[in-house]
Amino acid sequence: MSIALALATYFIIWWTVLFAILPIGVRTQGEAGRVVPGTPESAPVRPRFVLIIGLTTLVSAAVFAVVYAVVVGELIDLATLPIGPR
């Protein structure tokens, strides 16, 4: 696996995991009963961006490690997949 492919794979995994983790534990202003004027009721009370970014990075690293081990260990050979140019 080249460095460019590894970075692209990690980037895609990271964004996918981000959108999977983003709604976990979110409490909206509507649920809390305190809507700040000028914001929608669905806005989070406390966004917790640093925690979400950190958790996303850790989970993505674990998922990438599995993908990397599968590709480098040749459990799945990228050249034999029925996608892409032949």
C-alpha positions in Angstrom: 0.0 0.0 0.0 1.5 3.3 -1.0 1.6 6.3 1.3 -0.9 8.2 -1.0 -3.4 5.3 -0.9 -2.9 4.9 2.9 -3.6 8.6 3.4 -6.6 8.6 1.1 -8.0 5.5 2.8 -7.5 7.0 6.3 -9.2 10.3 5.2 -12.3 8.4 3.9 -12.5 6.3 7.1 -12.1 9.4 9.3 -14.9 11.3 7.6 -17.2 8.2 7.7 -16.5 7.6 11.4 -17.0 11.3 12.1 -20.6 11.3 10.8 -21.3 8.0 12.6 -20.0 9.4 16.0 -21.3 13.0 15.6 -24.9 12.4 16.9 -23.9 10.2 19.9 -24.8 11.8 23.2 -26.1 15.0 21.6 -28.7 16.9 23.6 -30.6 19.5 21.6 -31.7 22.9 22.8 -35.3 21.8 22.2 -34.8 18.8 24.5 -33.2 21.0 27.2 -36.0 23.6 26.9 -33.6 26.5 26.5 -33.5 27.7 22.9 -31.1 30.6 22.3 -32.8 33.3 20.2 -31.7 33.1 16.6 -30.8 29.4 16.7 -32.9 26.3 15.7 -34.2 24.0 18.4 -32.1 21.2 16.9 -28.8 23.0 17.7 -26.8 21.1 20.4 -26.6 22.5 23.9 -22.9 21.6 24.2 -21.2 20.7 21.0 -18.1 18.9 22.5 -16.0 19.3 19.3 -12.6 18.3 20.9 -14.1 15.1 22.4 -15.7 14.2 19.1 -12.6 14.9 17.0 -10.4 12.9 19.5 -12.8 9.9 19.6 -13.2 10.0 15.8 -9.4 9.9 15.4 -9.0 6.9 17.8 -11.8 4.9 16.2 -10.5 5.7 12.7 -7.0 4.6 13.6 -8.3 1.3 14.8 -10.4 0.7 11.7 -7.5 1.8 9.5 -5.2 -0.6 11.3 -7.5 -3.5 10.4 -7.8 -2.4 6.8 -4.0 -1.9 6.5 -3.4 -5.4 8.0 -5.8 -7.0 5.6 -4.3 -5.3 2.5 -0.6 -5.7 3.5 -1.2 -9.2 4.8 -2.7 -9.9 1.3 -5.9 -11.4 2.8 -7.5 -9.3 0.1 -5.5 -8.5 -3.0 -6.5 -5.1 -4.4 -5.5 -6.2 -7.9 -8.1 -9.1 -7.8 -11.1 -6.9 -6.9 -13.6 -6.6 -9.7 -13.5 -2.8 -9.7 -11.2 -0.4 -11.3 -9.1 -0.7 -14.4 -7.6 -4.0 -15.4 
